[in-house]
Amino acid sequence: MKQRRVAGRIPSPGFETFGSIFGFIYTFLAGNVLLALANAPLVLCLALVADPIAAWPFFLALSVTVPPSLAGLFASFQALNDDGAAVKPVAAFRRGYRRGFRRAAPLGLAAVAALLFLGVDLVIVQSMQAAAVLIPVIVVAAVVTVSVAMMAVAGVVLLPGAGLKSLLKASLYLSVQRWYLSLAMLVLLCIIASAALLQPVLGVALAPAPLLFVVWSNAAYAIHTALRTP
């Protein structure tokens, strides 16, 4: 009897808890599939090419499709936050992709062009005497480019009325001000890239959405905090 009374005081997980867990799992699985479909050329080439790192300019050019798909994925995360267990990630992804494409696509083109330029510079300066000074500068510039691009894609979803120029300025400011969030974001992106390079099928099927949810949460926190600051 005593055990029954003690057990009765312990709150059991309710329908809302299981529904919330199901919402996360469903959104992550659907997000990984939709990301792979939206970036099919990149995923297919990763699976077929034996040494993607040796052909990094080619794969960097293929990654131009990633920012619009991230806008779709971030929109499904926002729907998960708003709707909980009733989330419809596929519809949210399609809606976010369509609405964010006009700003995310040029953002992706600019980021890929900047990274290609920096990558070529990195190869050239390695044989120069000033390599010890120039290489860190190029690496930092590449890190800032990726951080600003990711923050701006999050801004595309969170601030649908903002212009691309305003988003880029705010993203640069937040990426520097919240440098620790930018650093965490880069670590997560490196994990996703490593998983995709080592196991293209399993890496793309399992890793991106849960880790990008953390990236999205950090970016949303930085943007919302900045908006609340007078």
Phi, psi and chi 1 to 4 in degrees:
 res  aa     phi    psi   chi1   chi2   chi3   chi4
   1 MET       -  -41.5  -71.3  -66.7  -68.6      -
   2 LYS   -62.9  -41.2 -174.3  175.7 -179.3 -179.6
   3 GLN   -64.0  -37.0  -71.6 -179.2  -16.8      -
   4 ARG   -65.1  -39.5  -71.6 -177.8 -179.2  177.9
   5 ARG   -66.7  -40.2  -74.6 -163.0  -64.5  -89.3
   6 VAL   -65.1  -43.2  171.2      -      -      -
   7 ALA   -63.0  -32.8      -      -      -      -
   8 GLY   -68.6  -24.2      -      -      -      -
   9 ARG   -80.2  -19.6  -62.5 -169.1 -165.1  105.9
  10 ILE   -79.4  118.8  -60.7  175.1      -      -
  11 PRO   -66.1  127.9   23.2  -31.8      -      -
  12 SER   -89.9  148.1   59.4      -      -      -
  13 PRO   -61.4  129.8   19.9  -30.1      -      -
  14 GLY   -94.6 -173.8      -      -      -      -
  15 PHE   -62.5  -36.2  175.8   77.5      -      -
  16 GLU   -64.5  -37.3  -69.3 -174.6   -1.6      -
  17 THR   -64.4  -48.6  -57.7      -      -      -
  18 PHE   -65.4  -37.3  -72.9  114.2      -      -
  19 GLY   -63.2  -39.2      -      -      -      -
  20 SER   -65.3  -43.3  178.1      -      -      -
  21 ILE   -62.2  -44.1  -65.6  172.9      -      -
  22 PHE   -61.5  -39.1  174.6   77.5      -      -
  23 GLY   -60.5  -42.3      -      -      -      -
  24 PHE   -64.6  -48.7  -86.7   91.7      -      -
  25 ILE   -62.1  -44.7  -65.5  173.6      -      -
  26 TYR   -61.8  -44.4  179.8   34.5      -      -
  27 THR   -64.6  -41.4  -57.7      -      -      -
  28 PHE   -65.9  -46.1  -69.2  162.1      -      -
  29 LEU   -63.5  -47.4  -69.0  176.3      -      -
  30 ALA   -63.5  -38.3      -      -      -      -
  31 GLY   -63.0  -42.4      -      -      -      -
  32 ASN   -62.9  -42.7  -76.4  -25.6      -      -
  33 VAL   -64.7  -45.2  172.4      -      -      -
  34 LEU   -67.5  -36.5  -67.2  168.5      -      -
  35 LEU   -61.9  -44.1  -91.6 -176.5      -      -
  36 ALA   -63.2  -41.0      -      -      -      -
  37 LEU   -67.2  -42.2  -68.7  175.3      -      -
  38 ALA   -68.0  -25.2      -      -      -      -
  39 ASN  -117.8   40.0  -58.0  -74.0      -      -
  40 ALA   -56.7  -44.7      -      -      -      -
  41 PRO   -59.3  -42.1  -24.3   35.3      -      -
  42 LEU   -65.3  -45.8  175.3   62.4      -      -
  43 VAL   -65.1  -42.1  174.8      -      -      -
  44 LEU   -63.5  -44.4 -178.0   62.4      -      -
  45 CYS   -67.3  -34.5  -70.1      -      -      -
  46 LEU   -62.2  -36.5  -81.7  174.0      -      -
  47 ALA   -74.8  -25.6      -      -      -      -
  48 LEU   -96.8  -33.6  -65.4  177.7      -      -
  49 VAL   -82.9  131.6  176.5      -      -      -
  50 ALA   -71.8  -38.4      -      -      -      -
  51 ASP  -128.4   81.0 -172.5    6.7      -      -
  52 PRO   -61.4  -30.0  -19.8   31.8      -      -
  53 ILE   -65.2  -35.2  -64.6  177.5      -      -
  54 ALA   -66.2  -26.4      -      -      -      -
  55 ALA  -108.8   41.1      -      -      -      -
  56 TRP   -60.5  -34.8   66.4  -92.8      -      -
  57 PRO   -63.0  -38.2  -22.7   35.5      -      -
  58 PHE   -63.4  -46.1  171.6   70.3      -      -
  59 PHE   -72.0  -31.9  -77.8   93.8      -      -
  60 LEU   -65.2  -40.2 -171.7   56.5      -      -
  61 ALA   -64.5  -38.5      -      -      -      -
  62 LEU   -66.6  -25.6  -74.0  179.4      -      -
  63 SER   -74.8    4.2   64.4      -      -      -
  64 VAL   -64.9  -18.6   73.8      -      -      -
  65 THR   -82.0   -8.5   58.7      -      -      -
  66 VAL   -69.4  -46.9  171.7      -      -      -
  67 PRO   -56.5  -45.9  -29.6   38.0      -      -
  68 PRO   -60.9  -36.7  -23.1   34.1      -      -
  69 SER   -69.0  -32.3   64.9      -      -      -
  70 LEU   -66.1  -36.2  -74.8  177.7      -      -
  71 ALA   -60.6  -40.6      -      -      -      -
  72 GLY   -65.0  -43.7      -      -      -      -
  73 LEU   -65.2  -42.8 -175.8   66.0      -      -
  74 PHE   -64.4  -33.6  -70.7  168.3      -      -
  75 ALA   -65.3  -36.9      -      -      -      -
  76 SER   -69.0  -33.5   67.3      -      -      -
  77 PHE   -66.3  -40.0  -68.8  157.8      -      -
  78 GLN   -64.8  -39.7 -171.5  177.3   35.1      -
  79 ALA   -64.6  -36.4      -      -      -      -
  80 LEU   -63.0  -40.5  174.6   65.0      -      -
  81 ASN   -67.5  -36.0 -175.9   56.5      -      -
  82 ASP   -82.4  -40.5  -64.8  -21.0      -      -
  83 ASP  -102.9  -16.1  -57.2  -26.7      -      -
  84 GLY    63.5 -128.6      -      -      -      -
  85 ALA   -66.1  -20.2      -      -      -      -
  86 ALA   -87.6   13.0      -      -      -      -
  87 VAL   -63.8  144.2   63.1      -      -      -
  88 LYS  -120.5   85.6  -64.0  178.2 -179.9  177.4
  89 PRO   -64.9  -33.6   21.6  -31.6      -      -
  90 VAL   -65.6  -47.2  177.0      -      -      -
  91 ALA   -64.7  -40.1      -      -      -      -
  92 ALA   -65.3  -39.0      -      -      -      -
  93 PHE   -62.9  -48.5 -174.7   99.5      -      -
  94 ARG   -61.9  -40.9  -67.5  174.1   56.9 -172.1
  95 ARG   -66.0  -44.6 -171.4  166.4   53.9 -109.6
  96 GLY   -66.1  -37.7      -      -      -      -
  97 TYR   -63.6  -45.7 -172.0   97.2      -      -
  98 ARG   -66.5  -44.9 -172.7  174.0   60.8 -107.9
  99 ARG   -71.5  -34.1  -68.9  178.3  177.4  174.0
 100 GLY   -90.9   -8.8      -      -      -      -
 101 PHE   -61.0  -40.6 -174.9   86.0      -      -
 102 ARG   -60.7  -31.4 -174.9  173.2   57.4   82.9
 103 ARG  -100.8  -33.4  -70.7 -179.7  -66.1  166.6
 104 ALA   -74.4  -32.7      -      -      -      -
 105 ALA   -65.2  -50.8      -      -      -      -
 106 PRO   -63.9  -30.5   16.6  -28.3      -      -
 107 LEU   -62.5  -42.7 -175.2   63.5      -      -
 108 GLY   -64.8  -41.9      -      -      -      -
 109 LEU   -60.5  -44.8  -78.2  171.6      -      -
 110 ALA   -65.4  -41.7      -      -      -      -
 111 ALA   -66.1  -42.8      -      -      -      -
 112 VAL   -65.0  -42.3  166.6      -      -      -
 113 ALA   -61.9  -42.8      -      -      -      -
 114 ALA   -65.0  -42.2      -      -      -      -
 115 LEU   -68.6  -36.2  -69.7  174.3      -      -
 116 LEU   -62.8  -44.9  -85.3  173.3      -      -
 117 PHE   -60.2  -45.8  175.2   77.6      -      -
 118 LEU   -67.6  -37.0  -67.5  170.2      -      -
 119 GLY   -64.6  -43.5      -      -      -      -
 120 VAL   -64.0  -41.6  172.1      -      -      -
 121 ASP   -59.9  -40.1  -77.1   -7.7      -      -
 122 LEU   -62.5  -40.1 -173.3   61.9      -      -
 123 VAL   -65.6  -40.6  173.5      -      -      -
 124 ILE   -68.9  -44.2  -66.4  173.3      -      -
 125 VAL   -76.3  -10.0  -57.5      -      -      -
 126 GLN   -62.7  -26.4  -75.1  179.3   -7.0      -
 127 SER   -96.8    5.7   57.6      -      -      -
 128 MET   -94.1  159.3  -62.3  172.5   63.3      -
 129 GLN   -69.3  -28.8  -69.4 -176.9  -14.5      -
 130 ALA   -88.2   17.9      -      -      -      -
 131 ALA   -59.6  -37.0      -      -      -      -
 132 ALA   -62.4  -27.2      -      -      -      -
 133 VAL   -92.4  -40.8  176.3      -      -      -
 134 LEU   -76.0  -36.3  -66.4  175.9      -      -
 135 ILE   -60.8  -47.8  -72.4  177.4      -      -
 136 PRO   -60.1  -36.7  -24.2   34.8      -      -
 137 VAL   -63.3  -43.6  173.5      -      -      -
 138 ILE   -66.6  -41.2  -66.0  173.2      -      -
 139 VAL   -63.1  -44.0  170.4      -      -      -
 140 VAL   -62.5  -41.5  169.9      -      -      -
 141 ALA   -62.1  -39.5      -      -      -      -
 142 ALA   -66.5  -40.9      -      -      -      -
 143 VAL   -63.0  -43.9  166.7      -      -      -
 144 VAL   -64.1  -39.3  171.2      -      -      -
 145 THR   -59.5  -46.9  -59.9      -      -      -
 146 VAL   -66.0  -43.3  174.2      -      -      -
 147 SER   -62.5  -45.3  -60.5      -      -      -
 148 VAL   -64.8  -40.9  170.2      -      -      -
 149 ALA   -63.2  -44.0      -      -      -      -
 150 MET   -66.2  -43.1  -68.9  -63.1  -65.5      -
 151 MET   -63.8  -39.1 -169.4   72.2   74.6      -
 152 ALA   -67.5  -37.6      -      -      -      -
 153 VAL   -64.5  -40.1  172.4      -      -      -
 154 ALA   -62.3  -38.9      -      -      -      -
 155 GLY   -65.3  -32.1      -      -      -      -
 156 VAL   -57.6  -39.1  165.7      -      -      -
 157 VAL   -81.1  -43.4  177.1      -      -      -
 158 LEU   -76.8  -30.1  -70.2  168.0      -      -
 159 LEU  -124.4   73.9  -54.2  169.8      -      -
 160 PRO   -63.5  -20.0   21.3  -31.8      -      -
 161 GLY   -92.4   -4.5      -      -      -      -
 162 ALA   -81.4  144.6      -      -      -      -
 163 GLY   -76.9  160.2      -      -      -      -
 164 LEU   -64.8  -37.8 -171.0   55.3      -      -
 165 LYS   -64.2  -42.2 -170.9  174.9  179.8 -179.6
 166 SER   -65.9  -39.0  -59.7      -      -      -
 167 LEU   -63.2  -41.1  -77.6  177.4      -      -
 168 LEU   -66.1  -41.6  -73.0  173.4      -      -
 169 LYS   -62.8  -46.4  -72.5 -178.5  179.1  177.8
 170 ALA   -65.2  -37.8      -      -      -      -
 171 SER   -67.0  -40.5  -60.9      -      -      -
 172 LEU   -62.7  -43.6  177.5   59.2      -      -
 173 TYR   -63.3  -46.7  172.7   76.3      -      -
 174 LEU   -69.4  -34.5  -68.9  175.2      -      -
 175 SER   -64.6  -34.9  -63.5      -      -      -
 176 VAL   -80.9  -44.1  175.1      -      -      -
 177 GLN   -64.1  -44.2 -175.4 -163.0   36.8      -
 178 ARG  -100.2   57.9  -54.9  -79.5  179.4  177.5
 179 TRP   -61.9  -30.7   60.4  -91.8      -      -
 180 TYR   -69.6  -33.4   47.4   91.8      -      -
 181 LEU   -70.4  -37.6  -64.5 -179.5      -      -
 182 SER   -63.2  -40.3  -60.1      -      -      -
 183 LEU   -64.4  -44.6 -175.6   61.6      -      -
 184 ALA   -62.2  -39.4      -      -      -      -
 185 MET   -62.5  -42.3  175.2  176.4   59.9      -
 186 LEU   -65.7  -37.9  -70.3  169.3      -      -
 187 VAL   -61.8  -44.2  170.6      -      -      -
 188 LEU   -65.4  -40.7  -66.5  173.5      -      -
 189 LEU   -64.7  -36.7  -67.3  178.2      -      -
 190 CYS   -64.6  -37.8  -72.9      -      -      -
 191 ILE   -64.3  -43.4  -66.3  173.7      -      -
 192 ILE   -62.2  -45.3  -65.4  172.1      -      -
 193 ALA   -64.1  -40.7      -      -      -      -
 194 SER   -64.3  -42.8  -60.3      -      -      -
 195 ALA   -63.2  -40.0      -      -      -      -
 196 ALA   -69.1  -33.2      -      -      -      -
 197 LEU   -76.4  -39.5  -70.7  173.0      -      -
 198 LEU   -78.7  -42.9  -65.3  173.9      -      -
 199 GLN  -133.7   82.2  -68.4  -71.4  -21.1      -
 200 PRO   -54.6  -40.5  -25.6   34.3      -      -
 201 VAL   -75.3  -57.1  177.5      -      -      -
 202 LEU   -66.9  -38.1  -73.0  177.9      -      -
 203 GLY   -62.2  -42.9      -      -      -      -
 204 VAL   -75.2  -30.5  172.1      -      -      -
 205 ALA   -76.5  -27.1      -      -      -      -
 206 LEU  -117.6  -38.4  -60.9  176.1      -      -
 207 ALA   -80.8  -43.1      -      -      -      -
 208 PRO   -60.0  -55.1  -24.1   34.0      -      -
 209 ALA   -59.5  -49.4      -      -      -      -
 210 PRO   -60.8  -40.1  -22.2   32.8      -      -
 211 LEU   -73.0  -37.2  -61.5  179.2      -      -
 212 LEU   -70.1  -22.7  -73.0  171.3      -      -
 213 PHE   -64.4  -38.0 -179.6   78.2      -      -
 214 VAL   -66.6  -42.2 -179.4      -      -      -
 215 VAL   -59.6  -45.7  172.2      -      -      -
 216 TRP   -62.2  -43.6  154.7 -101.5      -      -
 217 SER   -62.3  -43.1  -60.1      -      -      -
 218 ASN   -64.9  -43.1  -72.0  -18.2      -      -
 219 ALA   -65.9  -40.9      -      -      -      -
 220 ALA   -64.8  -39.2      -      -      -      -
 221 TYR   -61.6  -45.7  166.7   77.4      -      -
 222 ALA   -62.6  -43.2      -      -      -      -
 223 ILE   -69.3  -44.6  -67.8  174.2      -      -
 224 HIS   -65.5  -38.5  -74.1  145.5      -      -
 225 THR   -63.7  -41.5  -57.2      -      -      -
 226 ALA   -65.3  -36.6      -      -      -      -
 227 LEU   -70.1  -31.3  -69.5  176.0      -      -
 228 ARG   -79.8  -20.0  -73.5 -164.4  -63.6  -93.0
 229 THR   -73.9  123.8  -56.9      -      -      -
 230 PRO   -70.1      -   22.6  -30.6      -      -
